[in-house]
Amino acid sequence: MRIIAGEAGGRPLKAPPDGVRPTMDRVKAAIFSSLGELVPGARVLDLFAGSGGMGIEALSRGAASATFVDSNERCIRCIRENLKRGGVDGSVQALDAFRYLDLYAGEEMFDIIFADPPYAKIPGDPDHAAALAKSEKLAAALSTGGVFVMERQAGGQPPGSPLQAGRTKRYGGSEVLYFFKA
């Protein structure tokens, strides 16, 4: 796991704790390739941040700021270490992603929101991806012209959203969905 491009390109990142699935480098590269010129100067929110890889990649590529949100204390420590490894600064919030949105949506606006929530492992597990896609609070935190990029387990119907659905790209057992705020 590494920072792919930008000022900190090539620097290794610490892997997140066991049970946390980081975004593969090839998927991260494809996402940032599709975002292109939206990244420089962007305000970024990384929900279910894990290792912080997505937000740190954005900072390396010129994002103005990044806020990292995760409720797992081991992930919080990993994010802080990876920020040091990357030589970049960001705000780290030790909160549940939905609680963060409840508290701060609308107060803070973001140009890019990344989310890589846990996959439901057994029937009855919460579908965090569907809940995020439907979240009015998340939509309120996204600036006009902004993009919400979410990784989820592949398959199933795309979740409904107050945001405009864009493309979906499959990578093995994962898929990346893009939503836009017009």
N, C-alpha and C positions, 0 to 999 in steps of 0.2 A: 504494500500500500504506500502510495507516494503522492506528492503534489505533482501534477502533470506538466503545467505550463505557468508562465508568468515569472515574476520576480523570484519566487521561491521554487520554481520548477525543478524537479529532480530530487528534492529533499524527501527523505523517508518520513512516514507518519507512524505513530504507535498504533497498533491494532486495538480495537475496542475490546472490552471484557467478553469472556465466553458468553455465548447466547445472543450476542449482538452481531447482526449481519451487515458488514460495511458494503457500500456501493462499489462494485468492481471498477477497476481503473478504466476498462474499455467502455463501460456504461457512462462513467463520469466524463470521459473524453467526448463521447457522443452528445451528451447533454450540453456540455459547454460549447461544443462546435455549433449546436443548433441555436444556442443563446447569442453567440457572436458578440456584437457590439452593444447588447443590452447590459453586459456585465460592468464595463468601466464606469465608475461613478455611481453604481447602483447601491441601494440600501437593501441588505440581504437578511432574511430570517431563515434559520436552519432549525426546523422542528424535528423532534426525535433525532437529535443530532448525532448520537453515537460517538464516533471518533472526531466529529467536526469536519470531516473531509470535504464535504460540499461547500460549506461556508469558507473554509480555509482556501480552497481552490479559487473561489470567487475573489477573496482578498488578494491572493497572489496575482490574479488577472486584472486587478485594478478597481475592485468594488470599493466604494467609499467607507462602508461599515458592514459589520455582520454581527447578528445576535444569535447565539446558540442556546437552544432550549432542550433540556433533557432532565428526566426525573431520577435517573440512575446515578448515584454518587460516584460510582466507578467510571462511568462515562464522563461525568463532569471533570474528574481528575485527568482523564485521557484527553479531553478537549483542551484543557489548560496546558498540558504538556505539548500537545501538537501545535498549539498557537506559538509556544516558545520555539519549537523545532522549525516552524515555518517563518519565524521572525516577523509575525504579524500580530495585530491586536484585535480583540473582539470582546463583546459583552457576553458573559456566560451566565445563564439563568438556570438554577436548579429547581425547576418546576415541571409539573405535568404540562404537556403541550396545550391541552384544552383549557387548563387553568390559566396558563399564560395568555391565551387568546381572550378568555373571559375578563381578565384584569386589564389588558393593554390594547386590545383591538380598537382601532380608531384613534387612540392617543398617539400611537406610532404607526407610520405608514412605511411599507416596504415595496420596493420595485420588483424583487424576486423573492419568492418563498419556496424553499425546498422542504419536502417532508418524506421521510422513509420510515413510516410507522411499522411496528411489529406485525408480522403476518399472523393471521388466526391459525393456530396449530390444530385445534380440535373443534368440533361443532360446539357452538355456544360461546366461543371466544369472541370478544368484541371485534367488530370490523372497523378499526381505526381509520382505514383509508376511506371508506364510504362516509364515515362521520366527518372527516376533514373536508372531503369534497362538498358535502352538503352544508358546511358550517357558514352561517351568515357572519360570524365573528371573523373567520379567516378572510372572507370576501371584504369585510370592512377594513382589515389590516393591509390589503393589497392596494397599492396606488393605481390610479387610472393609467392604463397602458401597461400595467404590470403582468407578470406571469407567475403562475403557481405550478411547480414541477413536483410530481409525486411518484414515488416508486411503490409498487404494490405487487402482490403475488399475481402471476399471470392467470388469465381466465376469468370467466364471469362477465356479466354486463358492466359496462362503464357506469360508475355512480353518477347520479344526478347532481347538479351543482347550480348555485346562483351565478357562477362564472360561466363564460363561454368556453365550451369544450374545444380543444384543439386536437392535435394528432395523438395517437398512442403508438408506442414502439415497443416491441417485445424483444427481450434478451434472455433466452433460456427460460427459467422458471419465474422471471420477473418481467414486469412491463412498466414503462414510464409513460405517465399521462401528463399532458400539458393543458392548463386552463388559463384563460386570459380575462382581464378586466377591461372592457371597452370604455 
